[in-house]
Amino acid sequence: MPEGVRNWEALLAQGRTRLEQAGIDEAPIKIRWVAAHLLGCGLLGVLRHLAEVPAPGAVHAFEAALVRLETDEPVQYVIGETDFMGVRIHCDARALIPRPETEVLVGCAEAFLRDRPGTPVVADVCTGTGCIACALAQRIPRARLLATDLSPGALALARQNARALGVSVEFIQTDLLDGIAEASVDLVVSNPPYVATAACGRLPRTVRDFEPRLALDGGSDGLRVISRLVEEAARVLTSGGRFMMEIGDDQADAALEILCTTTPFKIQTLRSDFAGRARVATAERTKR
Ligand SMILES: C[S@@+](CC[C@H](N)C(=O)[O-])C[C@H]1O[C@@H](n2cnc3c(N)ncnc32)[C@H](O)[C@@H]1O
């Protein structure tokens, strides 16, 4: 290879060194992720291209990505996408990056909807990128999907995701379930902000400095949005309807207490994430 010309292997090695020198965690996987994005292949597919010399445009794009990664910007924002439930979700700073634990929530919602005949009405509250609503619309096309968020930027991104996936979701800018009629929804599903305000400042820099504060901050005890959401869900759900919510890994007791003591819910399950921590609470709306 002529001097000064770098193949993908050299580019990846240099990128990795630069990120490690900048103190960035998980440098090898982030570098590989960028390369996969530029090559249009999967993470393993990158290995097949190591000996190739990338086009100048790809080298330029790779360098630009490195500059952003060196600031600890999340790789999903840098490449503009992530994988959620096996589909591509566009990501940028307008909304939280979809997390693997949220796939557990979608799994619970999907199982409930499969047993619900007709056209169940689903409200995805705090929709962000729209990942939950889009995944459910894809899996259960007969359902009617409503999705709400306070943030106009997040809703614009969510609409873009629904269009790209060819699914039908009604996006609504509102506070939680404001404006949704009483007893009109069969399933309320939500991943609300649940980090205590003080803890937001202690999150890793890659989260704290880049993901929207509105998506994270759950108030002084982390339960402020959750408490309001539980009340609102009780209002809009039909008798026998379901409420499914993602919670923080230390919030199981508090969430159960909110659900049991003040509202007409019967707890169904607490489901764990892939690391075995209780992360999804599901409850049934009792008869009115
Ligand atoms: C934790 S993120 C979840 C995003 C997405 N559902 C996911 O699972 O990746 C929470 C979202 O709630 C929105 N949000 C915060 N407070 C809200 C409120 N009072 N009403 C509606 N949406 C709200 C934020 O804008 C953010 O998009």
The ligand as a MOL file (V3000), in Angstrom:
LIG
                    3D

  0  0  0     0  0            999 V3000
M  V30 BEGIN CTAB
M  V30 COUNTS 27 29 0 0 0
M  V30 BEGIN ATOM
M  V30 1 C -37.3620 8.5190 28.9520 0
M  V30 2 S -37.8200 9.3530 27.4700 0 CHG=1
M  V30 3 C -38.6000 7.9950 26.6360 0
M  V30 4 C -38.5490 8.0830 25.1540 0
M  V30 5 C -38.9990 6.8050 24.4390 0
M  V30 6 N -40.3580 6.4390 24.7950 0
M  V30 7 C -38.0520 5.6590 24.7260 0
M  V30 8 O -38.4600 4.7280 25.4390 0
M  V30 9 O -36.9120 5.6730 24.2460 0 CHG=-1
M  V30 10 C -39.1400 10.3480 28.0840 0
M  V30 11 C -39.8550 11.2600 27.0800 0
M  V30 12 O -40.8900 11.9030 27.8290 0
M  V30 13 C -41.0840 13.2270 27.3580 0
M  V30 14 N -41.7680 13.9370 28.4480 0
M  V30 15 C -41.2410 14.4250 29.5860 0
M  V30 16 N -42.2120 14.9600 30.3580 0
M  V30 17 C -43.3800 14.7760 29.6810 0
M  V30 18 C -44.7310 15.1060 29.9610 0
M  V30 19 N -45.0930 15.7180 31.0980 0
M  V30 20 N -45.6720 14.7910 29.0430 0
M  V30 21 C -45.3320 14.1660 27.8890 0
M  V30 22 N -44.0590 13.8310 27.5700 0
M  V30 23 C -43.0900 14.1360 28.4540 0
M  V30 24 C -39.6880 13.6880 26.9910 0
M  V30 25 O -39.7360 14.7220 26.0530 0
M  V30 26 C -39.0710 12.3830 26.4470 0
M  V30 27 O -39.2230 12.3430 25.0460 0
M  V30 END ATOM
M  V30 BEGIN BOND
M  V30 1 1 1 2
M  V30 2 1 2 3
M  V30 3 1 2 10
M  V30 4 1 3 4
M  V30 5 1 4 5
M  V30 6 1 5 6
M  V30 7 1 5 7
M  V30 8 2 7 8
M  V30 9 1 7 9
M  V30 10 1 10 11
M  V30 11 1 11 12
M  V30 12 1 11 26
M  V30 13 1 12 13
M  V30 14 1 13 14
M  V30 15 1 13 24
M  V30 16 1 14 15
M  V30 17 1 14 23
M  V30 18 2 15 16
M  V30 19 1 16 17
M  V30 20 1 17 18
M  V30 21 2 17 23
M  V30 22 1 18 19
M  V30 23 2 18 20
M  V30 24 1 20 21
M  V30 25 2 21 22
M  V30 26 1 22 23
M  V30 27 1 24 25
M  V30 28 1 24 26
M  V30 29 1 26 27
M  V30 END BOND
M  V30 END CTAB
M  END
